[in-house]
Amino acid sequence: MTRFGESDVENAALAWLESLGWDVARGPYIAPDALAAEGAD
C-alpha cells in the first residue's frame, strides 16, 4: 500500500493548479508577518 503524506497531496494539488494557469504562492510568502501577507493571522 502506498502512503501519502499531507505535503505529498498539497504539492500535487499545487502543481495541478499551476498547470491550469493559477498563480500559486507558498506559505512563507503569504504568512501574516511577510510582505505579501494574505491576512493578519
C-alpha distance matrix in Angstrom:
0.0 3.8 6.4 9.8 13.0 16.2 17.8 15.2 15.9 19.6 20.1 18.6 20.9 23.8 23.5 23.4 26.5 28.2 27.8 29.6 32.4 31.8 33.1 30.4 31.7 29.6 30.0 32.4 34.8 35.1 35.0 38.1 39.8 39.3 42.0 40.0 39.0 37.7 38.9 40.7 37.7
3.8 0.0 3.8 6.6 10.0 13.2 14.4 11.6 12.6 16.2 16.4 15.1 17.6 20.3 19.9 20.2 23.2 24.8 24.5 26.4 29.1 28.5 29.6 26.9 28.1 26.0 26.6 29.0 31.2 31.7 31.7 35.0 36.6 35.9 38.5 36.5 35.7 34.5 35.9 37.8 34.9
6.4 3.8 0.0 3.7 6.6 10.0 11.6 9.5 10.5 13.9 14.6 14.0 16.2 18.8 19.0 19.6 22.2 23.8 24.1 26.0 28.4 27.3 28.0 25.1 25.9 23.6 23.8 26.1 28.6 28.9 28.7 31.8 33.4 32.9 35.7 33.9 32.8 31.6 32.9 34.5 31.6
9.8 6.6 3.7 0.0 3.8 6.7 8.1 5.9 6.8 10.1 11.0 10.6 12.7 15.1 15.6 16.4 18.8 20.4 21.0 22.8 25.0 23.7 24.4 21.4 22.2 19.9 20.2 22.7 25.0 25.3 25.2 28.4 30.1 29.5 32.2 30.2 29.2 28.0 29.4 31.2 28.4
13.0 10.0 6.6 3.8 0.0 3.8 5.4 5.2 6.6 8.7 10.1 11.0 12.6 14.4 15.6 16.9 18.7 20.2 21.5 23.2 25.0 23.2 23.3 20.0 20.2 17.6 17.4 19.7 22.3 22.5 22.1 25.2 26.8 26.4 29.3 27.6 26.3 25.4 26.5 28.1 25.1
16.2 13.2 10.0 6.7 3.8 0.0 3.8 5.4 5.3 6.1 8.6 10.0 10.6 12.2 14.2 15.4 16.5 18.3 20.0 21.3 22.8 20.7 20.7 17.3 17.4 14.9 14.4 17.1 19.5 19.3 18.9 21.9 23.8 23.5 26.3 24.4 23.0 21.8 22.9 24.6 21.7
17.8 14.4 11.6 8.1 5.4 3.8 0.0 3.8 5.5 4.9 5.9 8.4 9.7 10.3 12.0 14.0 15.1 16.1 18.1 19.9 21.0 18.9 18.5 15.0 15.0 12.2 12.3 14.7 17.1 17.5 17.4 20.7 22.3 21.5 24.2 22.4 21.5 20.7 22.2 24.0 21.5
15.2 11.6 9.5 5.9 5.2 5.4 3.8 0.0 3.8 5.5 5.3 6.2 8.6 10.0 10.6 12.3 14.3 15.4 16.5 18.6 20.3 18.8 19.0 15.9 16.6 14.4 15.2 17.7 19.7 20.2 20.6 24.1 25.6 24.5 26.9 24.9 24.3 23.4 25.2 27.3 24.9
15.9 12.6 10.5 6.8 6.6 5.3 5.5 3.8 0.0 3.8 5.5 5.2 6.1 8.6 9.9 10.5 12.3 14.2 15.4 16.7 18.7 17.1 17.8 14.9 16.1 14.4 15.2 18.3 19.9 19.8 20.4 23.7 25.7 24.7 26.9 24.5 23.7 22.2 24.0 26.3 24.0
19.6 16.2 13.9 10.1 8.7 6.1 4.9 5.5 3.8 0.0 3.8 5.5 5.1 6.1 8.6 9.9 10.6 12.2 14.2 15.5 16.8 14.6 14.8 11.6 12.4 10.7 11.5 14.7 16.2 16.0 16.8 20.1 22.2 21.0 23.2 20.7 19.9 18.5 20.5 22.9 20.8
20.1 16.4 14.6 11.0 10.1 8.6 5.9 5.3 5.5 3.8 0.0 3.8 5.4 5.1 6.1 8.5 9.9 10.4 12.2 14.3 15.4 13.8 13.8 10.7 11.8 10.2 12.0 14.6 15.8 16.5 17.7 21.3 22.9 21.2 23.1 20.8 20.7 19.7 22.1 24.6 22.8
18.6 15.1 14.0 10.6 11.0 10.0 8.4 6.2 5.2 5.5 3.8 0.0 3.8 5.5 5.1 6.2 8.7 9.9 10.6 12.6 14.5 13.6 14.5 12.2 14.2 13.3 15.4 18.2 19.0 19.4 20.9 24.4 26.2 24.5 26.1 23.5 23.5 22.2 24.6 27.4 25.6
20.9 17.6 16.2 12.7 12.6 10.6 9.7 8.6 6.1 5.1 5.4 3.8 0.0 3.8 5.5 5.1 6.2 8.6 9.9 10.8 12.7 11.2 12.5 10.3 12.7 12.4 14.3 17.6 18.0 17.8 19.5 22.7 24.9 23.2 24.7 21.8 21.5 19.7 22.1 25.1 23.5
23.8 20.3 18.8 15.1 14.4 12.2 10.3 10.0 8.6 6.1 5.1 5.5 3.8 0.0 3.8 5.4 5.1 6.1 8.6 9.9 10.8 8.9 9.3 6.8 9.2 9.3 11.8 14.8 14.8 14.9 17.0 20.4 22.3 20.3 21.5 18.6 18.8 17.3 20.1 23.2 22.0
23.5 19.9 19.0 15.6 15.6 14.2 12.0 10.6 9.9 8.6 6.1 5.1 5.5 3.8 0.0 3.8 5.5 5.1 6.2 8.8 10.0 9.5 10.3 8.6 11.4 11.7 14.7 17.2 17.0 17.8 20.1 23.6 25.2 22.8 23.8 21.0 21.7 20.5 23.6 26.6 25.6
23.4 20.2 19.6 16.4 16.9 15.4 14.0 12.3 10.5 9.9 8.5 6.2 5.1 5.4 3.8 0.0 3.8 5.4 5.1 6.5 9.0 8.9 11.1 10.2 13.6 14.4 17.1 20.0 19.7 19.8 22.2 25.5 27.5 25.2 26.1 23.0 23.5 21.7 24.7 27.9 26.9
26.5 23.2 22.2 18.8 18.7 16.5 15.1 14.3 12.3 10.6 9.9 8.7 6.2 5.1 5.5 3.8 0.0 3.8 5.4 5.1 6.6 5.5 7.9 7.6 11.2 12.8 15.5 18.5 17.6 17.3 20.0 23.1 25.2 22.9 23.4 20.1 20.6 18.7 21.7 25.2 24.5
28.2 24.8 23.8 20.4 20.2 18.3 16.1 15.4 14.2 12.2 10.4 9.9 8.6 6.1 5.1 5.4 3.8 0.0 3.8 5.3 5.1 4.9 6.2 6.5 10.1 12.0 15.3 17.7 16.4 16.9 19.9 23.1 24.8 22.0 22.2 19.1 20.3 19.0 22.3 25.7 25.4
27.8 24.5 24.1 21.0 21.5 20.0 18.1 16.5 15.4 14.2 12.2 10.6 9.9 8.6 6.2 5.1 5.4 3.8 0.0 3.8 5.4 7.3 9.5 10.3 13.9 15.6 18.9 21.3 20.2 20.7 23.7 26.9 28.6 25.8 25.9 22.8 24.1 22.7 26.0 29.4 29.0
29.6 26.4 26.0 22.8 23.2 21.3 19.9 18.6 16.7 15.5 14.3 12.6 10.8 9.9 8.8 6.5 5.1 5.3 3.8 0.0 3.8 5.9 9.2 10.8 14.6 16.8 19.8 22.5 21.1 21.0 24.1 27.0 29.0 26.3 26.3 22.9 23.9 22.0 25.3 28.9 28.7
32.4 29.1 28.4 25.0 25.0 22.8 21.0 20.3 18.7 16.8 15.4 14.5 12.7 10.8 10.0 9.0 6.6 5.1 5.4 3.8 0.0 3.8 6.6 9.1 12.8 15.6 18.8 21.1 19.1 19.1 22.5 25.3 27.1 24.1 23.6 20.3 21.8 20.2 23.6 27.3 27.5
31.8 28.5 27.3 23.7 23.2 20.7 18.9 18.8 17.1 14.6 13.8 13.6 11.2 8.9 9.5 8.9 5.5 4.9 7.3 5.9 3.8 0.0 3.8 6.1 9.7 12.7 15.6 18.1 16.1 15.7 19.1 21.7 23.7 21.0 20.7 17.2 18.3 16.5 19.9 23.6 23.7
33.1 29.6 28.0 24.4 23.3 20.7 18.5 19.0 17.8 14.8 13.8 14.5 12.5 9.3 10.3 11.1 7.9 6.2 9.5 9.2 6.6 3.8 0.0 3.8 6.6 10.0 13.1 15.1 12.7 12.7 16.3 19.0 20.6 17.6 17.1 13.8 15.3 14.1 17.7 21.2 21.7
30.4 26.9 25.1 21.4 20.0 17.3 15.0 15.9 14.9 11.6 10.7 12.2 10.3 6.8 8.6 10.2 7.6 6.5 10.3 10.8 9.1 6.1 3.8 0.0 3.8 6.5 9.7 12.0 10.3 10.5 13.7 16.8 18.4 15.7 16.0 12.8 13.9 12.8 16.3 19.6 19.4
31.7 28.1 25.9 22.2 20.2 17.4 15.0 16.6 16.1 12.4 11.8 14.2 12.7 9.2 11.4 13.6 11.2 10.1 13.9 14.6 12.8 9.7 6.6 3.8 0.0 3.8 6.6 8.5 6.6 6.9 10.1 13.4 14.7 11.9 12.5 9.6 10.6 10.2 13.6 16.6 16.5
29.6 26.0 23.6 19.9 17.6 14.9 12.2 14.4 14.4 10.7 10.2 13.3 12.4 9.3 11.7 14.4 12.8 12.0 15.6 16.8 15.6 12.7 10.0 6.5 3.8 0.0 3.8 5.8 5.7 6.8 8.8 12.6 13.6 11.3 12.9 10.8 11.1 11.2 14.1 16.5 15.7
30.0 26.6 23.8 20.2 17.4 14.4 12.3 15.2 15.2 11.5 12.0 15.4 14.3 11.8 14.7 17.1 15.5 15.3 18.9 19.8 18.8 15.6 13.1 9.7 6.6 3.8 0.0 3.8 5.4 5.3 5.8 9.6 10.9 9.5 12.0 10.3 9.4 9.7 11.7 13.7 12.4
32.4 29.0 26.1 22.7 19.7 17.1 14.7 17.7 18.3 14.7 14.6 18.2 17.6 14.8 17.2 20.0 18.5 17.7 21.3 22.5 21.1 18.1 15.1 12.0 8.5 5.8 3.8 0.0 3.8 5.7 5.4 8.9 8.9 7.1 9.9 9.4 9.1 10.8 12.6 13.9 13.0
34.8 31.2 28.6 25.0 22.3 19.5 17.1 19.7 19.9 16.2 15.8 19.0 18.0 14.8 17.0 19.7 17.6 16.4 20.2 21.1 19.1 16.1 12.7 10.3 6.6 5.7 5.4 3.8 0.0 3.8 5.9 9.0 9.0 5.9 7.4 6.2 7.1 9.1 11.7 13.5 13.6
35.1 31.7 28.9 25.3 22.5 19.3 17.5 20.2 19.8 16.0 16.5 19.4 17.8 14.9 17.8 19.8 17.3 16.9 20.7 21.0 19.1 15.7 12.7 10.5 6.9 6.8 5.3 5.7 3.8 0.0 3.8 6.5 8.0 5.9 7.5 5.2 4.3 5.4 8.0 10.3 10.5
35.0 31.7 28.7 25.2 22.1 18.9 17.4 20.6 20.4 16.8 17.7 20.9 19.5 17.0 20.1 22.2 20.0 19.9 23.7 24.1 22.5 19.1 16.3 13.7 10.1 8.8 5.8 5.4 5.9 3.8 0.0 3.8 5.5 5.3 8.4 7.6 5.2 6.7 7.5 8.5 7.9
38.1 35.0 31.8 28.4 25.2 21.9 20.7 24.1 23.7 20.1 21.3 24.4 22.7 20.4 23.6 25.5 23.1 23.1 26.9 27.0 25.3 21.7 19.0 16.8 13.4 12.6 9.6 8.9 9.0 6.5 3.8 0.0 3.8 5.7 8.3 8.3 4.9 6.7 5.7 5.2 5.4
39.8 36.6 33.4 30.1 26.8 23.8 22.3 25.6 25.7 22.2 22.9 26.2 24.9 22.3 25.2 27.5 25.2 24.8 28.6 29.0 27.1 23.7 20.6 18.4 14.7 13.6 10.9 8.9 9.0 8.0 5.5 3.8 0.0 3.8 6.8 8.5 6.5 9.6 9.1 8.1 8.6
39.3 35.9 32.9 29.5 26.4 23.5 21.5 24.5 24.7 21.0 21.2 24.5 23.2 20.3 22.8 25.2 22.9 22.0 25.8 26.3 24.1 21.0 17.6 15.7 11.9 11.3 9.5 7.1 5.9 5.9 5.3 5.7 3.8 0.0 3.8 5.5 5.1 8.7 9.8 10.1 11.1
42.0 38.5 35.7 32.2 29.3 26.3 24.2 26.9 26.9 23.2 23.1 26.1 24.7 21.5 23.8 26.1 23.4 22.2 25.9 26.3 23.6 20.7 17.1 16.0 12.5 12.9 12.0 9.9 7.4 7.5 8.4 8.3 6.8 3.8 0.0 3.8 5.6 9.2 10.8 11.5 13.5
40.0 36.5 33.9 30.2 27.6 24.4 22.4 24.9 24.5 20.7 20.8 23.5 21.8 18.6 21.0 23.0 20.1 19.1 22.8 22.9 20.3 17.2 13.8 12.8 9.6 10.8 10.3 9.4 6.2 5.2 7.6 8.3 8.5 5.5 3.8 0.0 3.8 6.4 9.1 11.0 12.8
39.0 35.7 32.8 29.2 26.3 23.0 21.5 24.3 23.7 19.9 20.7 23.5 21.5 18.8 21.7 23.5 20.6 20.3 24.1 23.9 21.8 18.3 15.3 13.9 10.6 11.1 9.4 9.1 7.1 4.3 5.2 4.9 6.5 5.1 5.6 3.8 0.0 3.8 5.5 7.3 9.0
37.7 34.5 31.6 28.0 25.4 21.8 20.7 23.4 22.2 18.5 19.7 22.2 19.7 17.3 20.5 21.7 18.7 19.0 22.7 22.0 20.2 16.5 14.1 12.8 10.2 11.2 9.7 10.8 9.1 5.4 6.7 6.7 9.6 8.7 9.2 6.4 3.8 0.0 3.8 7.2 8.6
38.9 35.9 32.9 29.4 26.5 22.9 22.2 25.2 24.0 20.5 22.1 24.6 22.1 20.1 23.6 24.7 21.7 22.3 26.0 25.3 23.6 19.9 17.7 16.3 13.6 14.1 11.7 12.6 11.7 8.0 7.5 5.7 9.1 9.8 10.8 9.1 5.5 3.8 0.0 3.8 5.6
40.7 37.8 34.5 31.2 28.1 24.6 24.0 27.3 26.3 22.9 24.6 27.4 25.1 23.2 26.6 27.9 25.2 25.7 29.4 28.9 27.3 23.6 21.2 19.6 16.6 16.5 13.7 13.9 13.5 10.3 8.5 5.2 8.1 10.1 11.5 11.0 7.3 7.2 3.8 0.0 3.8
37.7 34.9 31.6 28.4 25.1 21.7 21.5 24.9 24.0 20.8 22.8 25.6 23.5 22.0 25.6 26.9 24.5 25.4 29.0 28.7 27.5 23.7 21.7 19.4 16.5 15.7 12.4 13.0 13.6 10.5 7.9 5.4 8.6 11.1 13.5 12.8 9.0 8.6 5.6 3.8 0.0
